[in-house]
Amino acid sequence: MTTATSKRLLRAEVPEEQKWDLTDLFSSTEAWEQELQAVQDEITEVTQYKGKLGSNAKTLLNCLTTLENYQERLVRVGTYASLKSSADGSDPENQRDAAKVSSAMASIGAKLSFIKSELLTLSKEKIEEFLNDEKELQTYQKMLEDILEEKPHTLAPEIEETLAALSEVHGSPYMLYSRSKASDMVFDSIYDEAGNELPMSAALYEDRYELEANTKLRRDAYESFTKTLNQYKNTFAANYATEVTRQVTMARLRNYNSVTDMLLAPQQVTKEMYQNQLKVIQAELAPHMRRYAKLKKEKLNLDEMRYCDLKAPLDPEFNPKTTYEEAKTVILDALKVMGPEYLEIMEKGLNDRWVDLSDNVGKATGAFCSSPYGVHPYILITWTDTMRGAFVLAHELGHAGHFYLAGKNQSLVNTRPSTYFVEAPSTLNELLLANHLMNGTDDKRMKRWVITQLLGTYYHNFVTHLLEGEYQRRVYELAEAGTPLTATVLNQQKREALENFWDDSVVFDEGAGLTWMRQPHYYMGLYPYTYSAGLTVSTAVAKRIQEEGKPVVDSWLNVLRAGGTLKPLELIKQAGVDMSKPDAIREAVAFVGSLVDELENSYE
């Protein structure tokens, strides 16, 4: 554990090799500032086409290629500021630069809104004619078809331009949430048995204390965490209610039947696919997870299984440590099954400073992978020398491999698939790592530990994120019925969603209801439930890789290379999985049940 003497490092104190290398984006902050100014000045390269998109196929092609090149520059400018802010959100210069970008992007977005508006005035026949006249337009075919699908939900061009100009205002609830969480929240220190003071932050709670083996320390950290959440609940509730009101209002303005329909539209997912994930998993997974909770309570000799105990290690004495260097080797060994091209990308990611791994003041919590087109992915994690971190790293490398392959094989407009699919490549890496570790040991404790890591992955995606999805479903229902979303209402909905799932296998306190405040995902549309869709797909694919090997790997790599050229249902079918039916979800849930069985049997 951290001792009293170890204070969190300032960003400037972190060794270079533990930071990502932003010079691959811009050689210096000055170079970035020049480019930020240049993209604002050179927007005329795109706006010169205003009013001309319907004239002929050649003009449309020229406009779209110019736009794409311009957007690639915007992505780099935005990513640079965003990564600096994630690495140290407490730095006033990073805050200022993020604000500069946000303001510039709002203005640019408004000026570029004419493209979508003009494309929406073109008929299906006209677009087909243009596609026939100009073969190079084929690159933009899916983009054009997607825009046509939005036609019934698009407003008059001048209204669209006004809304685009307000994008910074629309994004402010998320910005305020992130800023407050990174810079304002202060948590009471906690103390170990020897009376040493231990530092406490949102990042340390989520990455370390929640997984702490010592029950007193774990519960004390939770008390400190929820005490601070409680102090912010009314502000955060008002902020989140503003976000929900914005979404509900936009859904009405754009003539969607509901906010859910509007948020599913960009994912290109049917309501049935969305509901299958929520309904099947909650109904069929709950009994397995309740067994798991009871097993933990018994093996850890807990007086009661509290909500804050759910992530406690099942075998506290056994927590395999690993250095970052060792973890790199294990991950690369585990991913050999994916073939040389994929492995080479993983090696680059681990050795060429794509990863930012040290903890420092102001660093964003959790882990993510950002993939600016034409450069390479960037991964943020907080490395704590545990084998669990290897799973998190493998996960983010899965995103990196996906977007690196998509970026190499597709133009910018075609790199990003639906968020419904996005978590499949990342969770597949975790499953492959688990397989590798299981096959490489006869040690009963190690096998048990690996099963608990896998259950951690399913817990994260099938329980934590899925119950966030259930919470969102409830919140939107209330908002559309006109119920004010106060802190009391939000806390109650969160607690009910948790209690319905865990029933009497877990004891809940007031703090459990406050945990909706942890997640930035609520500001990202219907994002949380998609984690369960991705893991459903990867569970099926991992099983097929084990059974059939190379042919499945080859078809999977083709799916990754396809990027965003297909809708999720068709894309996933190419990997041999049909998500239009609940079968794959049931299979994944049954697999989780088999893991709990294996765990219970290991104690006999």
Secondary structure as the mmCIF struct_conf table of DSSP 4:
data_model
#
loop_
_struct_conf.conf_type_id
_struct_conf.id
_struct_conf.beg_label_comp_id
_struct_conf.beg_label_asym_id
_struct_conf.beg_label_seq_id
_struct_conf.end_label_comp_id
_struct_conf.end_label_asym_id
_struct_conf.end_label_seq_id
TURN_TY1_P TURN_TY1_P1 ALA A 4 THR A 5
HELX_LH_PP_P HELX_LH_PP_P1 LYS A 7 LEU A 10
HELX_RH_3T_P HELX_RH_3T_P1 ARG A 11 GLU A 13
BEND BEND1 VAL A 14 VAL A 14
HELX_RH_3T_P HELX_RH_3T_P2 GLU A 16 GLN A 18
BEND BEND2 LYS A 19 LYS A 19
HELX_RH_3T_P HELX_RH_3T_P3 LEU A 22 ASP A 24
TURN_TY1_P TURN_TY1_P2 LEU A 25 LEU A 25
BEND BEND3 SER A 27 SER A 28
HELX_RH_AL_P HELX_RH_AL_P1 THR A 29 ASP A 41
TURN_TY1_P TURN_TY1_P3 GLU A 42 ILE A 43
HELX_RH_AL_P HELX_RH_AL_P2 THR A 44 THR A 47
TURN_TY1_P TURN_TY1_P4 GLN A 48 GLY A 51
TURN_TY1_P TURN_TY1_P5 LEU A 53 SER A 55
HELX_RH_AL_P HELX_RH_AL_P3 ALA A 57 ALA A 87
TURN_TY1_P TURN_TY1_P6 GLY A 89 SER A 90
HELX_RH_AL_P HELX_RH_AL_P4 PRO A 92 THR A 121
BEND BEND4 LEU A 122 LEU A 122
HELX_RH_AL_P HELX_RH_AL_P5 LYS A 124 ASP A 133
HELX_RH_3T_P HELX_RH_3T_P4 LYS A 135 TYR A 140
HELX_RH_AL_P HELX_RH_AL_P6 GLN A 141 GLU A 149
TURN_TY1_P TURN_TY1_P7 GLU A 150 GLU A 150
HELX_RH_3T_P HELX_RH_3T_P5 LYS A 151 HIS A 153
HELX_RH_AL_P HELX_RH_AL_P7 PRO A 157 ALA A 165
TURN_TY1_P TURN_TY1_P8 LEU A 166 LEU A 166
HELX_RH_AL_P HELX_RH_AL_P8 SER A 167 HIS A 170
TURN_TY1_P TURN_TY1_P9 GLY A 171 GLY A 171
HELX_RH_AL_P HELX_RH_AL_P9 SER A 172 ARG A 179
HELX_RH_PI_P HELX_RH_PI_P1 SER A 180 ASP A 184
STRN STRN1 ILE A 190 TYR A 191
TURN_TY1_P TURN_TY1_P10 GLU A 193 ALA A 194
STRN STRN2 GLU A 197 LEU A 198
HELX_RH_AL_P HELX_RH_AL_P10 ALA A 202 ASP A 207
TURN_TY1_P TURN_TY1_P11 ARG A 208 ARG A 208
HELX_RH_3T_P HELX_RH_3T_P6 TYR A 209 LEU A 211
BEND BEND5 ALA A 213 ALA A 213
HELX_RH_AL_P HELX_RH_AL_P11 THR A 215 LEU A 253
TURN_TY1_P TURN_TY1_P12 ARG A 254 ASN A 255
BEND BEND6 ASN A 257 SER A 258
HELX_RH_AL_P HELX_RH_AL_P12 VAL A 259 LEU A 264
HELX_RH_3T_P HELX_RH_3T_P7 ALA A 265 GLN A 267
TURN_TY1_P TURN_TY1_P13 GLN A 268 GLN A 268
HELX_RH_AL_P HELX_RH_AL_P13 LYS A 271 LYS A 299
TURN_TY1_P TURN_TY1_P14 LEU A 300 ASN A 301
BEND BEND7 ASP A 303 GLU A 304
STRN STRN3 ARG A 306 ARG A 306
HELX_RH_3T_P HELX_RH_3T_P8 TYR A 307 ASP A 309
TURN_TY1_P TURN_TY1_P15 LEU A 310 LYS A 311
BEND BEND8 ALA A 312 ALA A 312
BEND BEND9 LEU A 314 ASP A 315
TURN_TY1_P TURN_TY1_P16 PRO A 316 GLU A 317
STRN STRN4 LYS A 321 LYS A 321
HELX_RH_AL_P HELX_RH_AL_P14 TYR A 324 ALA A 334
HELX_RH_3T_P HELX_RH_3T_P9 LEU A 335 MET A 338
HELX_RH_AL_P HELX_RH_AL_P15 PRO A 340 ASN A 351
TURN_TY1_P TURN_TY1_P17 ASP A 352 ARG A 353
STRN STRN5 VAL A 355 ASP A 356
TURN_TY1_P TURN_TY1_P18 VAL A 361 GLY A 362
HELX_LH_PP_P HELX_LH_PP_P2 LYS A 363 ALA A 364
BEND BEND10 THR A 365 GLY A 366
STRN STRN6 PHE A 368 SER A 370
TURN_TY1_P TURN_TY1_P19 TYR A 373 GLY A 374
BEND BEND11 VAL A 375 VAL A 375
STRN STRN7 TYR A 378 LEU A 380
BEND BEND12 ASP A 385 ASP A 385
STRN STRN8 THR A 386 THR A 386
HELX_RH_AL_P HELX_RH_AL_P16 MET A 387 ASN A 409
BEND BEND13 GLN A 410 GLN A 410
HELX_RH_3T_P HELX_RH_3T_P10 LEU A 412 ASN A 414
BEND BEND14 THR A 415 THR A 415
HELX_RH_AL_P HELX_RH_AL_P17 THR A 419 ASN A 439
TURN_TY1_P TURN_TY1_P20 GLY A 440 GLY A 440
HELX_RH_AL_P HELX_RH_AL_P18 LYS A 444 TYR A 458
HELX_RH_PI_P HELX_RH_PI_P2 TYR A 459 THR A 464
HELX_RH_AL_P HELX_RH_AL_P19 HIS A 465 GLU A 480
TURN_TY1_P TURN_TY1_P21 ALA A 481 GLY A 482
HELX_RH_AL_P HELX_RH_AL_P20 ALA A 487 TRP A 502
HELX_RH_3T_P HELX_RH_3T_P11 ASP A 503 SER A 505
BEND BEND15 VAL A 506 VAL A 506
STRN STRN9 VAL A 507 VAL A 507
HELX_RH_AL_P HELX_RH_AL_P21 GLU A 510 GLY A 513
HELX_RH_3T_P HELX_RH_3T_P12 LEU A 514 ARG A 518
HELX_RH_3T_P HELX_RH_3T_P13 PRO A 520 TYR A 523
BEND BEND16 MET A 524 LEU A 526
HELX_RH_AL_P HELX_RH_AL_P22 PRO A 528 GLU A 548
HELX_RH_AL_P HELX_RH_AL_P23 LYS A 550 ARG A 561
TURN_TY1_P TURN_TY1_P22 ALA A 562 GLY A 564
BEND BEND17 THR A 565 LEU A 566
HELX_RH_AL_P HELX_RH_AL_P24 PRO A 568 LYS A 573
TURN_TY1_P TURN_TY1_P23 GLN A 574 GLY A 576
TURN_TY1_P TURN_TY1_P24 MET A 579 SER A 580
BEND BEND18 LYS A 581 PRO A 582
HELX_RH_AL_P HELX_RH_AL_P25 ASP A 583 ASN A 601
TURN_TY1_P TURN_TY1_P25 SER A 602 TYR A 603
#
